[in-house]
Structures are given as structure tokens and as C-alpha cells.
Amino acid sequence: MRNLILIFALVINFNILNGQVSSDSSTVKEGLKSSKIFVGGNFSLNFGTISSIYIAPTITYALTEDIFVGLGANYEYFSDRNYVPKYDISIYGGSLFLRYFVLDNLFAHFEYEKLYYKDSYYLMPSYPLPTTDGIYLGIGYRQWISENAYMTIIALFDLQNNQFNFGTNPFLRVGFAVGL
């Protein structure tokens, strides 16, 4: 897992450094450009016997026209009233992702996620919260809705069949982003 994060960080650093030096290697460009930064995320709500609230803001940076990298945070509350007492769990964490556009709006998506969770049966507050890693691979489509905003739909496959993915495998994620 650490190797994946190291490779991801090296790709980001190489591309940022490569983009800052001009072809004559004597001048430095202005660095990160706000026009290449997009903020957004995705969310879902479900209420009933089984309830879920999911919020996941993201920030994405376009390294090139074809390669986008991003950071995400997420929180999910899940409750199942089929159990007595009802089962509750809070899951939160962060993610790193990489998108490679194979066509104008069609992209491959890779994501690493670290999650922390606490359920209603967690009785050891003096111990660290349990964690789990998620590795997702998929394909997505970007639809521009204005000159500076877009929506995405991504079909993701959980490569580890994570027990905290309460849906099916593969699963769909719909999101949005607005440029700065």
C-alpha cells in the first residue's frame, strides 16, 4: 500500500516540477495555476429502515490535459433498524485519486482510500479506531455543464471487496466539480 502512495506522489511531483521549468531551463513559470483546480465532490442520502448519509468533497488538479490528480475526504453514517438495538456506524477518511483521460471525456480512474470506522458496538474508546484500506479501479465519463463546471459518473470496482462498501461491486459514483 505504501508503494502505491509513493508512486502516486512521485508522479505528481515529477509532473509539477516538469511543468514549472521552461524549455531553456533558465526561467521558472508561475507554478500551480488556479485555472487547473476544480472543487466538488459527491453525496447521497437514503432514509428508511436502512438509512445512509454520505458526503465526499474533493479537490482536483489538472497536471496535463489528460492527467488529473485529486484528494478527497469522506464521511458516511449508516444505520440499520432491522437489528435490536439498531446498528449504527460512522465511517470517515480520505482518498487520493488519479484520472487518465483516454478520450476527451472518457477516463480511467484509480483511487486509494483510508477509512476509519466506529460502530455502535465499539466498546474500547481508549484504543485506536479500526481502519481499512480501499483500492478502486474504474472507468468514468465527464459531462461539461458549463464552461467551468462538469459532472462525472464513474463505475468503480472495489479490488479488495471492502466490507464497508455497503453497495454492490462494482458500484456507481456520480459527482460534480467547479473550476476556480
Backbone as numpy.savetxt, mean C-alpha at the origin, in Angstrom:
# Nx Ny Nz CAx CAy CAz Cx Cy Cz
12.73 -11.30 4.06 11.91 -10.12 4.06 12.77 -8.87 4.06
13.83 -8.88 4.87 14.72 -7.72 4.91 15.39 -7.51 3.57
15.68 -8.61 2.85 16.28 -8.48 1.52 15.35 -7.75 0.56
14.05 -8.04 0.64 13.09 -7.35 -0.22 13.07 -5.85 0.08
13.08 -5.49 1.34 13.08 -4.07 1.72 14.37 -3.41 1.26
15.51 -4.09 1.41 16.79 -3.54 0.98 16.80 -3.31 -0.53
16.33 -4.26 -1.30 16.27 -4.11 -2.76 15.36 -2.95 -3.12
14.21 -2.86 -2.48 13.26 -1.76 -2.73 13.93 -0.42 -2.45
14.62 -0.30 -1.32 15.29 0.96 -0.95 16.40 1.31 -1.93
17.17 0.32 -2.38 18.24 0.58 -3.33 17.71 1.07 -4.67
16.61 0.48 -5.15 16.00 0.93 -6.40 15.54 2.38 -6.27
14.91 2.71 -5.16 14.45 4.08 -4.94 15.63 5.04 -4.91
16.66 4.73 -4.12 17.82 5.61 -4.01 18.55 5.76 -5.33
18.74 4.67 -6.06 19.43 4.75 -7.34 18.69 5.66 -8.30
17.38 5.49 -8.40 16.61 6.30 -9.34 16.55 7.76 -8.93
16.44 8.05 -7.63 16.43 9.44 -7.19 17.78 10.08 -7.47
18.88 9.40 -7.12 20.21 9.95 -7.37 20.48 10.09 -8.85
20.07 9.12 -9.63 20.28 9.16 -11.06 19.53 10.34 -11.68
18.35 10.67 -11.16 17.56 11.76 -11.69 18.03 13.13 -11.25
18.93 13.23 -10.26 19.35 14.53 -9.76 20.59 15.06 -10.45
21.36 14.23 -11.11 22.59 14.69 -11.74 22.35 14.82 -13.23
22.74 15.96 -13.82 22.54 16.16 -15.24 23.53 15.32 -16.04
23.39 15.33 -17.36 24.22 14.47 -18.19 25.70 14.85 -18.14
26.02 16.12 -17.85 27.43 16.48 -17.77 28.01 16.26 -16.38
27.22 15.77 -15.44 27.61 15.43 -14.07 28.18 16.59 -13.27
27.98 17.83 -13.73 28.53 18.96 -12.99 27.47 19.78 -12.27
26.22 19.62 -12.64 25.16 20.39 -11.97 24.13 19.45 -11.39
23.52 19.90 -10.33 22.51 19.10 -9.66 21.15 19.73 -9.92
20.18 18.91 -10.30 18.82 19.41 -10.51 18.15 19.66 -9.18
16.92 20.14 -9.20 16.24 20.55 -7.98 15.82 19.42 -7.06
15.99 18.16 -7.43 15.65 17.04 -6.55 14.21 16.58 -6.73
13.55 16.23 -5.63 12.17 15.76 -5.69 11.27 16.87 -6.21
10.38 16.52 -7.12 9.45 17.49 -7.69 8.05 17.21 -7.17
7.40 18.24 -6.67 6.05 18.05 -6.12 5.06 17.61 -7.19
5.34 17.92 -8.46 4.44 17.50 -9.54 4.43 15.99 -9.74
5.41 15.29 -9.14 5.48 13.84 -9.27 4.93 13.13 -8.03
4.39 13.89 -7.07 3.88 13.32 -5.82 2.35 13.27 -5.89
1.81 12.12 -5.51 0.36 11.92 -5.46 -0.02 11.43 -4.07
-1.08 11.98 -3.51 -1.60 11.51 -2.23 -3.00 10.96 -2.45
-3.37 9.97 -1.67 -4.69 9.36 -1.83 -4.81 8.18 -0.92
-5.39 7.12 -1.45 -5.56 5.91 -0.67 -6.84 5.20 -1.02
-7.29 4.37 -0.09 -8.55 3.66 -0.28 -9.19 3.41 1.07
-10.46 3.08 1.04 -11.20 2.82 2.26 -12.37 1.92 1.95
-12.91 1.30 3.00 -14.14 0.52 2.85 -14.88 0.51 4.17
-16.18 0.38 4.08 -17.06 0.31 5.25 -18.04 -0.83 5.04
-18.27 -1.60 6.08 -19.24 -2.68 6.03 -19.84 -2.81 7.43
-21.17 -2.71 7.53 -21.81 -2.78 8.84 -22.88 -3.87 8.83
-22.97 -4.60 9.92 -23.94 -5.67 10.06 -23.47 -6.63 11.13
-23.86 -7.90 11.00 -23.38 -8.91 11.94 -21.86 -8.99 11.89
-21.33 -8.89 10.68 -19.89 -8.75 10.49 -19.64 -7.33 10.00
-18.89 -6.57 10.77 -18.62 -5.17 10.43 -17.13 -4.97 10.21
-16.81 -4.04 9.32 -15.41 -3.74 9.02 -15.28 -2.28 8.62
-14.25 -1.63 9.14 -13.89 -0.27 8.73 -12.43 -0.32 8.33
-12.12 0.09 7.11 -10.76 0.03 6.59 -10.38 1.38 6.02
-9.25 1.95 6.47 -8.75 3.23 6.00 -7.27 3.05 5.67
-6.86 3.48 4.46 -5.47 3.28 4.04 -4.98 4.46 3.19
-4.46 5.51 3.82 -3.89 6.61 3.05 -2.55 6.21 2.42
-2.24 6.80 1.26 -0.97 6.51 0.58 -0.34 7.79 0.05
0.95 7.73 -0.15 1.69 8.77 -0.86 2.55 8.07 -1.90
2.49 8.54 -3.13 3.15 7.89 -4.26 4.06 8.88 -4.96
5.21 8.42 -5.41 6.14 9.27 -6.14 6.48 8.61 -7.47
6.41 9.39 -8.56 6.74 8.89 -9.89 8.24 9.04 -10.11
9.00 7.95 -9.99 10.43 8.00 -10.26 10.69 8.28 -11.73
9.94 7.60 -12.57 9.99 7.80 -14.03 8.54 7.76 -14.51
8.34 7.83 -15.81 6.98 7.70 -16.33 6.39 6.32 -16.09
7.26 5.32 -15.96 6.82 3.94 -15.83 6.94 3.36 -14.43
7.72 3.97 -13.54 7.97 3.40 -12.22 7.49 4.36 -11.14
6.55 3.87 -10.34 6.02 4.63 -9.21 6.32 3.85 -7.93
6.72 4.55 -6.88 6.93 3.93 -5.58 6.05 4.64 -4.56
5.71 3.94 -3.49 4.85 4.57 -2.51 4.94 3.98 -1.13
4.39 4.75 -0.21 4.26 4.36 1.19 2.79 4.41 1.55
2.38 3.50 2.39 1.00 3.49 2.84 0.91 3.19 4.32
-0.14 3.67 4.91 -0.49 3.33 6.29 -1.88 2.73 6.24
-2.21 1.87 7.18 -3.57 1.33 7.17 -4.05 1.01 8.57
-5.37 1.04 8.68 -6.04 0.64 9.91 -7.31 -0.09 9.53
-7.56 -1.22 10.19 -8.82 -1.93 9.97 -9.37 -2.39 11.31
-10.66 -2.14 11.47 -11.39 -2.66 12.62 -12.35 -3.71 12.06
-12.34 -4.90 12.65 -13.19 -5.99 12.20 -13.94 -6.53 13.41
-15.25 -6.73 13.27 -16.07 -7.24 14.36 -17.02 -8.31 13.82
-17.10 -9.42 14.53 -17.99 -10.51 14.14 -18.90 -10.84 15.32
-20.19 -10.56 15.18 -21.16 -10.79 16.26 -21.72 -12.21 16.26
-21.22 -13.06 15.40 -21.62 -14.46 15.41 -21.05 -15.19 16.62
-20.06 -14.59 17.26 -19.43 -15.19 18.44 -19.99 -14.55 19.70
-19.99 -15.32 20.79 -20.40 -14.78 22.09 -19.25 -15.00 23.05
-18.62 -13.97 23.60 -18.87 -12.58 23.23 -18.36 -12.29 21.82
-18.79 -11.16 21.25 -18.41 -10.85 19.87 -16.88 -10.76 19.74
-16.40 -11.09 18.55 -14.97 -11.06 18.27 -14.62 -9.72 17.63
-13.65 -9.00 18.21 -13.17 -7.73 17.68 -11.68 -7.83 17.45
-11.22 -7.19 16.38 -9.79 -7.11 16.14 -9.47 -5.76 15.49
-8.37 -5.16 15.92 -7.84 -3.96 15.30 -6.52 -4.32 14.66
-6.37 -3.96 13.40 -5.16 -4.26 12.64 -4.64 -2.95 12.08
-3.35 -2.69 12.29 -2.78 -1.47 11.74 -1.34 -1.72 11.34
-0.84 -0.89 10.44 0.53 -1.06 9.99 0.85 -0.15 8.83
1.87 -0.55 8.08 2.33 0.25 6.95 2.77 -0.64 5.82
2.95 -0.02 4.66 3.36 -0.78 3.49 4.27 0.04 2.59
5.05 -0.67 1.80 5.86 -0.11 0.71 5.36 -0.77 -0.56
5.21 0.01 -1.63 4.79 -0.61 -2.87 5.53 -0.04 -4.07
5.53 -0.83 -5.13 6.18 -0.50 -6.39 5.20 -0.81 -7.51
5.05 0.16 -8.42 4.19 -0.05 -9.59 5.02 0.17 -10.85
4.91 -0.77 -11.76 5.58 -0.64 -13.05 4.51 -0.65 -14.13
4.43 0.45 -14.86 3.43 0.58 -15.92 3.93 -0.10 -17.18
3.26 -1.19 -17.55 3.63 -1.94 -18.76 3.00 -1.32 -19.99
1.87 -0.65 -19.81 1.20 0.14 -20.84 0.84 1.48 -20.20
0.23 2.37 -20.94 -0.09 3.71 -20.41 -0.77 3.66 -19.05
-1.80 2.85 -18.90 -2.56 2.82 -17.66 -2.64 1.45 -17.01
-1.96 0.46 -17.55 -1.95 -0.90 -17.01 -0.61 -1.11 -16.29
-0.68 -1.56 -15.02 0.55 -1.68 -14.25 0.61 -2.98 -13.46
1.86 -3.41 -13.21 2.13 -4.50 -12.27 2.36 -3.87 -10.91
1.90 -4.52 -9.85 1.97 -3.96 -8.50 2.60 -4.98 -7.57
3.61 -4.53 -6.80 4.25 -5.35 -5.76 4.16 -4.58 -4.46
3.81 -5.27 -3.37 3.65 -4.58 -2.09 4.12 -5.45 -0.93
4.83 -4.82 -0.01 5.20 -5.45 1.24 4.49 -4.70 2.36
3.89 -5.45 3.28 3.09 -4.84 4.34 3.48 -5.45 5.69
3.59 -4.62 6.71 3.84 -5.06 8.08 2.63 -4.68 8.91
2.01 -5.65 9.55 0.79 -5.42 10.31 0.96 -5.79 11.78
0.33 -5.00 12.62 0.24 -5.27 14.06 -1.24 -5.49 14.36
-1.53 -6.38 15.27 -2.94 -6.64 15.55 -3.19 -6.89 17.03
-4.38 -6.51 17.43 -4.82 -6.75 18.80 -6.29 -7.13 18.73
-6.60 -8.31 19.22 -8.00 -8.74 19.19 -8.58 -8.74 20.60
-9.88 -9.03 20.68 -10.58 -8.97 21.96 -10.11 -10.05 22.94
-9.34 -11.03 22.47 -8.85 -12.09 23.34 -7.40 -11.88 23.75
-6.79 -10.76 23.35 -5.39 -10.48 23.68 -5.30 -10.07 25.14
-4.69 -10.91 25.96 -4.70 -10.71 27.41 -3.34 -10.38 27.99
-2.35 -10.05 27.15 -1.00 -9.80 27.64 -0.53 -8.41 27.25
-1.06 -7.35 27.88 -0.70 -5.99 27.47 0.76 -5.64 27.71
1.47 -6.38 28.55 2.88 -6.06 28.80 3.80 -6.65 27.73
3.28 -7.49 26.84 4.08 -8.07 25.76 3.85 -7.29 24.48
4.83 -7.32 23.56 4.63 -6.64 22.27 3.43 -7.24 21.53
2.77 -6.40 20.74 1.64 -6.88 19.95 2.12 -7.87 18.89
1.30 -8.86 18.60 1.65 -9.79 17.52 1.72 -9.06 16.18
2.59 -9.55 15.30 2.75 -8.95 13.98 2.64 -10.01 12.90
2.44 -9.54 11.69 2.45 -10.42 10.53 2.91 -9.61 9.33
3.51 -10.29 8.38 3.96 -9.66 7.13 3.03 -10.07 6.01
2.84 -9.18 5.06 2.07 -9.49 3.88 2.87 -9.17 2.63
2.82 -10.05 1.66 3.47 -9.81 0.38 2.40 -10.01 -0.70
2.18 -8.96 -1.48 1.12 -8.97 -2.48 1.69 -8.69 -3.86
1.16 -9.37 -4.84 1.55 -9.19 -6.23 0.28 -9.13 -7.05
0.22 -8.20 -8.00 -1.00 -8.11 -8.79 -0.86 -7.23 -10.00
-1.99 -6.98 -10.60 -2.06 -6.15 -11.79 -3.18 -5.14 -11.58
-2.97 -3.93 -12.10 -3.95 -2.88 -11.87 -4.16 -2.01 -13.09
-5.19 -1.19 -13.00 -5.53 -0.26 -14.06 -5.74 1.12 -13.45
-5.19 2.15 -14.09 -5.35 3.54 -13.64 -6.26 4.26 -14.63
-7.27 4.94 -14.09 -8.18 5.74 -14.91 -8.09 7.19 -14.46
-7.61 8.05 -15.35 -7.52 9.48 -15.02 -8.92 10.06 -14.96
-9.22 10.81 -13.90 -10.54 11.44 -13.76 -10.45 12.96 -13.91
-9.22 13.47 -13.93 -8.97 14.88 -14.25 -7.51 14.96 -14.65
-7.05 16.16 -14.91 -5.66 16.34 -15.33 -4.67 15.93 -14.24
-5.12 15.97 -12.98 -4.21 15.75 -11.86 -4.73 14.72 -10.84
-5.71 13.92 -11.21 -6.28 12.94 -10.28 -6.66 11.68 -11.04
-6.52 10.54 -10.35 -6.87 9.28 -10.98 -7.44 8.31 -9.95
-8.08 7.27 -10.46 -8.56 6.16 -9.65 -7.84 4.90 -10.12
-7.69 3.93 -9.22 -7.07 2.67 -9.59 -7.95 1.51 -9.14
-7.85 0.43 -9.86 -8.42 -0.84 -9.41 -7.30 -1.87 -9.59
-7.05 -2.62 -8.53 -5.94 -3.57 -8.53 -6.44 -4.93 -8.07
-6.12 -5.96 -8.83 -6.37 -7.34 -8.41 -5.08 -7.84 -7.78
-5.12 -8.13 -6.48 -3.92 -8.53 -5.74 -4.03 -9.97 -5.26
-2.92 -10.64 -5.32 -2.83 -12.00 -4.81 -1.92 -11.99 -3.59
-2.42 -12.50 -2.48 -1.66 -12.60 -1.24 -0.74 -13.81 -1.35
0.56 -13.56 -1.54 1.50 -14.66 -1.76 1.69 -15.54 -0.53
1.34 -15.03 0.65 1.49 -15.81 1.87 0.15 -16.31 2.41
-0.93 -16.02 1.72 -2.27 -16.37 2.18 -2.47 -15.93 3.63
-2.22 -14.65 3.87 -2.23 -14.03 5.19 -3.56 -14.25 5.91
-3.50 -14.68 7.16 -4.71 -14.96 7.94 -5.51 -13.69 8.24
-4.90 -12.50 8.11 -5.61 -11.27 8.41 -6.17 -10.60 7.17
-6.13 -11.28 6.04 -6.83 -10.84 4.85 -8.21 -11.50 4.93
-9.20 -10.73 5.38 -10.51 -11.32 5.68 -11.35 -11.59 4.44
-10.84 -11.26 3.27 -11.59 -11.50 2.04 -11.09 -12.76 1.35
-11.27 -12.77 0.04 -10.85 -13.90 -0.77 -9.45 -13.64 -1.30
-8.86 -14.65 -1.86 -7.56 -14.52 -2.47 -7.66 -15.03 -3.90
-7.49 -14.22 -4.91 -7.09 -12.81 -4.90 -8.22 -11.89 -4.46
-7.86 -10.62 -4.20 -8.83 -9.63 -3.78 -8.65 -8.35 -4.59
-9.69 -7.54 -4.63 -9.66 -6.28 -5.37 -9.48 -5.11 -4.43
-8.74 -4.11 -4.89 -8.56 -2.88 -4.13 -8.82 -1.71 -5.08
-9.70 -0.82 -4.68 -10.01 0.37 -5.45 -9.48 1.57 -4.68
-8.77 2.47 -5.36 -8.20 3.62 -4.69 -8.28 4.87 -5.55
-7.77 5.94 -5.01 -7.75 7.22 -5.71 -6.47 7.95 -5.34
-6.09 8.93 -6.15 -4.91 9.75 -5.86 -5.05 11.10 -6.54
-4.51 12.12 -5.88 -4.52 13.48 -6.39 -3.09 14.00 -6.35
-2.65 14.62 -7.44 -1.31 15.17 -7.50 -1.19 16.46 -6.71
0.02 16.72 -6.20 0.24 17.95 -5.44 0.51 19.14 -6.31
